[in-house]
Amino acid sequence: MESENLYQKMFTVKSLFLVVIIIFELSNSSVSLTIKKTNTNVGVISLNKFQDVIFYGRISVGTPPQNFDVVFDTGSSNFWVPSTSWSAKTTYPHQKFNAKASKTYHTRPGRKEYDIAYTSGALEGTLSKDNLMLGGITLEGQDFFIGSKPDHFFTTVKFDGILGLGLPALKISGTDSVLENLVNKKLLTQRIFSIWLSSREGDGDEVQNAGQITFGGVDKKRFRGEHVYVPVLSSTGFWNISVSQFTVRGKDIKVCVPQCFAFVDSGTTDIVGPRDQIEKIYKELDITNRKIKCADIDTAPVISFNVGGNTFSLTPANYIYKFRDAKGSTVCRVHFVKPEKNGKTDSWILGAAFMQAYHTVFDFEDFKKPKIGFAKAAA
């Protein structure tokens, strides 16, 4: 059972979809990146969960390694960690990258600066290169940003940085994303990464070993049955799929007719949809907003929808969560969320609430024809 605070408000209706504003144009000079071969072609990283809102895991940058807790975000394609010039006061302590302490650190030609903006926050970043360690896999000369001048949002979060795992179309022009490096140097056994997220609760704000990301393979202990694969539908760089025909208690509620686009986004907490369609789901649950009676959890219906001709179902345990309000009372809410008051969207976002129910494989064997696989997640 978790306490809701600023985290929930910030991660509820956002996606870490990356918008990058180039302040100075990249030079035309090319940069050659190499990747160091390791003893394994599969990298496994354990994830922690904070306040049932966000998952993050440990990576290392530089020589000797400097450790950082990062969100593995399928809604963006660039990678940043805080710099030592990150002087803003923060709610939680952060690790800061000390470039002078790394023997393998390099700046890009011209030391170009960027504004990196997400729908929930922004910061400035200096494009740099250094070694990146991903659960046993080492990438030499990985492009990344050392961040500074964060806005309010990034001063309140628990994690240190963001490692984007979106497709190459989302990256900053002239840089190489982590996925591209892994592919170009043939480092992975399979050109996939898979994510398992646990729905279990903890006694405190942080739940240890509450998830896992595997680069180059899948952990068979983390799912049941076989994965169902569906194609990614556009070349925008997002992992987006088609969903249709939502049903509640077996009744078609006329949501996503004939179909909707849905972004599978590990950097978003909830399941976000167009205002009118989310309100239809609320009506079937006999609620007018996200709040639902905790006593109704046992009798709330299963909500199902279609993906690639297959039915995906969410039980009340998947889409209802508990937390303590400011008065210490237990409150329940649903993970189905409308955009913010002035926000508008025609698409859906299937965030961590969905991914806790379904183990997810992101397949980039062919960047031009990526696909996503889903199987029921193990507890």
N, C-alpha and C positions, 0 to 999 in steps of 0.2 A: 504494500500500500504506500503510495507516494504523496508527497505534499506538492500542490501546484504552486508555481511561482512565475517569475518573469520568463523562465525557460519555456514553460508550456505556452505562454502567450506568443512567444517569438517563433517557436518551431511548429505551432499548430497549423497555420495556413500558409506556410512558406515552402518554397522549394529552393534548393541551393542552385537554381539555374544561373549560370554565370553570364554576366554582362561585363565585357572588358572594354574600357575606354583607353585608347592609345594616346598618351600624352606626347611622346616623341616617337617618330617613325623608326621602325627597326632598320638597321643598316642592311645592305644587300649582301654583306659578307656571309659566307656559309660557315657553319660550325659542325665539326665532325664529332659525334658522340660514340663512345665505346662502352661496352658492358662487360663486366668481369664475369667469367664463368664460375659457377659455384658447384658444390658437390650435389646439389639437388635442383630439379627443375620444377619443384612445387614449393611454394612459400605459404606458410600458415601463420595467421596472426589472430590471437584471441581478442575479443572485444568486450569492453565494459559498458554498462548502461547507467546513465545518470538520470534520476528522477523520472524514469519511464518515458523519457523524451528523446534522448539522443544516444547513439552508440559510437564509440571511438576506440582506436587501438594504437599500439606503440610501433613507431618506426624510428629509424636512426638516419642522421645526415652527417656527412663529414668524416674526417680522419684526424684524431680518433673520433668514434661515433658520439654524436649528441642526440639524446632521445627526445621524442616528441609524441604526444597523444593527438592523433588527427582523426577527423571524420572522413570516412571513405565515401565520397559523394558521387553517385552515378548521374547526378544532374549538372556536373561541370567537368572540365577537362584539364584544369591547371592545378598546380600544387604550390602551397605557400606555408611558411612557418614564421613566427615572430622574430624580429631582429633585436639586437641589443639596444637599438634606438627606440624601441617600443616603450615609451615612457609613461603612457597613460595608466592611471590607476585602475586596477582590475578587481573584480569580485573574488576571483580565485587566482592563486599563483600560476604563472605560466613559465614554461621553459623558453628561453630565447637563444636564437642561433648566434653564436660568436664566430663570425667569419675569420677573424684573425687567428683563432685557435685551431682551425682546420687546415691541414697541410695540402688538401686536395681541392680547396675552394678556388673558384675563378669567377670573375665578373664577365658578363658578356661584353663584346666590343661596344664602347660608348656608354656603357652602364645605363641602359635605358630604363626609364621610370614609367610605371603604369598606375592607373587607378583601377582597382579590382572591386567590382560592385556586385552584390547579390541582392535579391529582393528583400532580404532581412538585414543587410549590413554592408559596409564598405571599408576599404583600407587602401593605403598606397603600398606598392611593392617594387623592389629592385630586382630585375631579371638577373639570375645568377646560375652557376653550375657547381655541382658537387656530387659526391657519391651518395646514393640512396640505398638503404638496406630495408628489404621487405621480407621479413620472416624467413631469412636464410638465402634470399636472392639479393645480389648486389648489382646495382646499376651505376657504372662510373659516368661522371659528367652529365648527370640528369639536370635538365632545365628546371628551375624552380624560382620562386620569388621569396625574398626576405621582406616581411611585412613591417610597416610602420604606420603611424598616424591612423589608428583604427577609429571608427565611429563608436557610438555608445554601445551598439549591439555586441561588438567583439570584445568589449571590456567586461561583459557580464557572463560570458560563456565559460564552461568548464574545460573544454578542449583547447589545444594550442593552435592547431592549424587545420587546413582542409587539403585532402589529396583527391583530386578529381579523377573519376573513372568513367567519364562520359566518352563518347566517340570523338575522333580527331576533328570533326567539323566545329567543335566547340572551343578548340584551343586557340591561343593567341598565334597569329600568323608568324611564321619564322621560328617557332619553338617546336620541340618534340615532347609529346605527352608521355606519361609513364606507360600507357598501353602501347603506344607506337614503339618505344624502345624495347619493350619486352618482345614484341613481334619481330621487329627488324633484326634483332640479334639472335632470334630463334632460341630464346632462353627458356621458354615454357614447354613442358611436356605436351600440353594442350593449350590452344589459344583461348582460354576461358578463365574467368574467376567466378567463384561461387560464394554466396552469403547465406549464413544461417543466423537468425536472430531469435533469442529466447523470450518468451512472454512471462517467465517466472519473476516473482517479486522478491525483494530483499528486505532486510530489517532497517536499512539506512537509505541514504540518498543514492548510493552507488552500489550496483550489483556487479560483482566480479565474474568474469568468464560467462557473460550473458550473450555471447555471440561469437561468430568466427567468420573470417574471410580467408578463402583459399585461392591462391594464384596458381593457375596451371592444372587444377584438378577439382575433385569434389571429395568430401568426407562422407562416406556411405553411412556413417552412424548418425548423420544429421538430417536424414529424410527417409520417408517410407515410399515404397513403390517406385515407379519410373517417372522421369521428367517428361512433361508435355512441352514441346517446343513450338513457339510461334515467331513469325518474322517481325523484325523491327520495320516500321512502316514508312519512315522518311529518312532523308539524308541530312537532317538538321543537326545531328550529333547527339540528340537525346535518345534514350532507350524507350521508345514509345511503341505501343501496341494498340490493337483494336479491342474494345470491349462492347458488349451489347446485352440487351434483354435482362435487366435486373428483375428478380422475383423475390417476393416476401410471402412466406407461407404458401409457396407454390403459385402465387398470383403475379401475373405480369403487371408491373406498376408503371409501364410506359416510360422507363428511363433508358437512355441510350438507344433510341429507335431512329434509324436502323442500327447505328453504331456511334461510338465516341472514340476519340483518341485518349489514351491514358499513358502518362509517363511513369515508369517504374523508377522511383527515386529514393535511394537509401538515405538521402539527406533531409527528407521530410518525415515528420512524425506520424501524421494522420493520413486519412483518405479524403482528398479534397475534390470537390466537384462543382459544377455550375449551380448557382443559387437555387434555381427552380427545381432542379433534379434532386438536390439534397433535401429540399423541403418535402418532396414526395416521399422520401424515405422517412423523414421525421413524422409525417402523417401516418404512415403504416406502423410506426413505433408509438404512436399516440403521445408525441412530444412536440414542442414548438421551438425548442432550441437544443443544444447539446446535452442539457441536463436530463437525466433519467433516474427514476426511483431505483435505489439499490435492491429493493425487494423484488423488482421486476426482472432481475438478471436471469433467474431460473426459468421464467416463462417467456422471455423475449424470443422472437423468431430467428431462424436462420435466414441470412440474406445471401442470395446467390446471383451470379451473373455469368455471362458466357465469354470465353476467350478462345478464339480459334476453334470453335465447335465443341469446346469442353466446358463443363460446368465447374465453376469455382465457388465454394461456399465459405461464409464467415459465420461462426457461431457467436452467441453473445459474449463468450469468453474472449473472442478475437476482437470484437468491436466496442466493448464496454470496459472502462477502466475505473479504478477507485483512486481517490486521493483525499487528503485532509485539507479542509479549508482553513482560513485564518483563525477560526474559532475552535479548531480541533475536531470538527465534526466530519464524519465520513460522507463524501459526496461521490456520485457516479456520473460519468459522462460518456458519450459515444465518440468514437473516432471518426465519424462522418462529419465533415466540416465544410461550411460555406466559405467563400472568399471573404476577406475583410469588408467592412461596410461599403467602401467605395471601390472595392475590387470587382473584377469581372473576368470570367474564364469560360471558354467553351470546351475545355479539356478536363480530364481527370488526372489526379496524381495518386498513384498507389505507393504510399510511403511505408514506413516501418511497421505500422499496424497490420498492413497486408502481408508484408514480408515475414512477420513473425508466424503467420499461418502457413506460408509457402516458402520452402527452400528455393532459392533462385540462382540460376546459372546464367551468366552473361557470356555469350559465345561470340567471339570476334575472329574466328578462323578466316573469314573474309570480311574486311572492313566495309566492303560495298554491300554485303548481304548478312549483316549481323542478325542474331536471333536470341531469344530468351527462353529458358526452360524453367518450368515450375513443377515441384513435387511437394506433397504434404510434409511439413516440417516435423521432425521428431521433437519430443518434449525437451 
